[in-house]
Amino acid sequence: MFNLLIGQSAQFIPLYGTHVRQVLSAAGLNEPDGIVPAERYELRLDYAKRAYTALKAELKQPK
């Protein structure tokens, strides 16, 4: 609802380039060339969920 009110899509998450790189790395995906750390990007929700699932699984692994 918040995204709808402020004009953002519910299918994307706004992140800085640094965080986009971290999310893609956690999801096991290659980051595209040209991502600038201080720039804002919109990350697709499915990629964010994939990274979240990967991080959750990694944290549950015994060390």
One Martini backbone bead per residue (centre of mass of N, CA, C, O) as a GRO file, in nm:
protein
   63
    1MET     BB    1   0.059   0.063  -0.021
    2PHE     BB    2   0.295   0.256   0.003
    3ASN     BB    3   0.392   0.233  -0.292
    4LEU     BB    4   0.133   0.341  -0.417
    5LEU     BB    5   0.135   0.628  -0.278
    6ILE     BB    6   0.451   0.698  -0.387
    7GLY     BB    7   0.496   0.539  -0.683
    8GLN     BB    8   0.587   0.255  -0.629
    9SER     BB    9   0.668  -0.056  -0.697
   10ALA     BB   10   0.596  -0.381  -0.574
   11GLN     BB   11   0.833  -0.522  -0.776
   12PHE     BB   12   1.034  -0.314  -0.630
   13ILE     BB   13   1.361  -0.226  -0.489
   14PRO     BB   14   1.519   0.030  -0.343
   15LEU     BB   15   1.875   0.072  -0.418
   16TYR     BB   16   2.194   0.070  -0.383
   17GLY     BB   17   2.458  -0.050  -0.552
   18THR     BB   18   2.589  -0.199  -0.315
   19HIS     BB   19   2.330  -0.369  -0.248
   20VAL     BB   20   2.293  -0.502  -0.517
   21ARG     BB   21   2.556  -0.661  -0.511
   22GLN     BB   22   2.494  -0.822  -0.251
   23VAL     BB   23   2.235  -0.959  -0.347
   24LEU     BB   24   2.347  -1.101  -0.600
   25SER     BB   25   2.563  -1.261  -0.451
   26ALA     BB   26   2.372  -1.415  -0.254
   27ALA     BB   27   2.210  -1.538  -0.515
   28GLY     BB   28   2.437  -1.622  -0.735
   29LEU     BB   29   2.486  -1.364  -0.909
   30ASN     BB   30   2.571  -1.162  -1.159
   31GLU     BB   31   2.697  -0.858  -1.200
   32PRO     BB   32   2.660  -0.589  -1.367
   33ASP     BB   33   2.788  -0.362  -1.544
   34GLY     BB   34   2.787  -0.027  -1.404
   35ILE     BB   35   2.762  -0.027  -1.103
   36VAL     BB   36   2.692   0.233  -0.882
   37PRO     BB   37   2.712   0.272  -0.549
   38ALA     BB   38   2.554   0.573  -0.528
   39GLU     BB   39   2.329   0.465  -0.683
   40ARG     BB   40   1.999   0.419  -0.780
   41TYR     BB   41   1.794   0.124  -0.767
   42GLU     BB   42   1.583  -0.137  -0.907
   43LEU     BB   43   1.487  -0.432  -0.757
   44ARG     BB   44   1.371  -0.718  -0.804
   45LEU     BB   45   1.182  -0.913  -0.600
   46ASP     BB   46   1.283  -1.199  -0.685
   47TYR     BB   47   1.582  -1.142  -0.615
   48ALA     BB   48   1.544  -1.074  -0.317
   49LYS     BB   49   1.419  -1.349  -0.239
   50ARG     BB   50   1.658  -1.524  -0.327
   51ALA     BB   51   1.863  -1.399  -0.130
   52TYR     BB   52   1.709  -1.456   0.130
   53THR     BB   53   1.708  -1.764   0.104
   54ALA     BB   54   2.017  -1.800   0.092
   55LEU     BB   55   2.083  -1.668   0.367
   56LYS     BB   56   1.911  -1.850   0.545
   57ALA     BB   57   2.058  -2.113   0.471
   58GLU     BB   58   2.343  -2.023   0.559
   59LEU     BB   59   2.271  -1.967   0.866
   60LYS     BB   60   2.181  -2.281   0.918
   61GLN     BB   61   2.462  -2.362   0.890
   62PRO     BB   62   2.706  -2.529   1.010
   63LYS     BB   63   3.049  -2.439   1.129
   0.00000   0.00000   0.00000
